[in-house]
Amino acid sequence: MLVSPAIEESLVNRLRKNLRRLQPWAKREGISCYRIYDAEIPELPLLIDRYEDALLLSAREGRGFLREHPAPEEAARHCALRAAELLHIPPGQVYLTFRRRLPGGLQKWAADETQAAPSQQVGGTGQAPNQQEVGGTGQAPNQQEVGRTGQAPNQQEGVGAQRASTQAATELKSTQHLVREGGLRFLVELGTLLDTGLFLDHRRSRKLLAERSANKDVLNLFSYTASFSVYAAAAGAKSTTSVDLSPRYSAWALQNFAINDIPASDKGLRQPSEQGPSHVVHQDDVLAFVERAILRGARYDLIIVDPPTFSNSKRTPTVFDVQRDHTKLLLRLRELLRPEGSIFFSTNKRGFTLSETLSRAFGVESWTERSSAFDFPSKPHRSWMLSSVAQR
């Protein structure tokens, strides 16, 4: 018996309760990707997300009922299939992310197949997909770049991904899915990565910031797959500039623009609003980019900052820690704001404290309640809107 009757009954009962609340809301709001279980029961610390006709369950070794389980990964897989039954999702569309601790007792989670078997198609072979088929992303990274993504793609991955981004958006691998949100489409990866390419907890953030983006120059830092930028561009932004250190995610961002028929480039960097709308994806170290932008006199109306908790990569000498470094970063960004500009800052670091220094430099407004999603009772991120009005 992989899961005790009591544990399975608790999970099924909570899922049914959640679905009674979530399905009418999702239908009413036109939402097809949402969290159906957010680790509400302490003994069941699982995360279960629906991506249209697919389901992803995420679990971590050594937590809750998996702590002493002789086959924790199989138990998690059983729970994923049980959840899929309730949603009438076929086994072939069910995926599992199972994270194991790294050797030596480090408080990190392995991001490679040999340590973690990070993401598996439950209804298929039960094994992680072949790395070569997905551009090598399942391999152990050669540098440590830890944060929301948990992955550190290497340069060769980025080259291959950039070439792939020029292919038709419909040329998807078995682990890739095109999903809809807010009238737009995004590419998600449910088969090999610890993150999917679209953070569902920021669904409302994307919509709210898009509403502020019309005729604006928008800078998106730590842009990941640039979903904020795609939203802004679709809402009529004059320009979007997306900056992320990862070649893979920068290439993925270009795919997201292409999927939505929005012209975007990774070649050159125009001045915001020069020669009409422009959308640029810039693979670069964020802190270095900011300093160069200040020197050339760039100015933006809206700056989006959703950084990793911690980042350390061989591609840059800079080590970024959001608690330690957010004050300096945000104060430097003030130099890039137009007089009526604003900065949206968000973090998912537990126990994070926003520096009091910022309240003397900006008008600071908490946005956590308005940016939090209905399907995330745990509120995994906190957010603020910083206004440049305080500079006057």
PyMOL commands that set and color helices and strands:
alter all, ss='L'
color gray80, all
select helices_A, chain A and resi 5-29+64-66+72-87+91-93+103-105+113-116+131-134+155-164+200-210+227-234+247-259+286-295+322-336+358-361+368-371+388-391
alter helices_A, ss='H'
color red, helices_A
select strands_A, chain A and resi 33-38+47-51+54-60+94-99+120-121+176-181+184-189+217-221+239-244+278-283+300-305+310-312+319-321+337-347+363-366+382-387
alter strands_A, ss='S'
color yellow, strands_A
deselect
rebuild
show_as cartoon
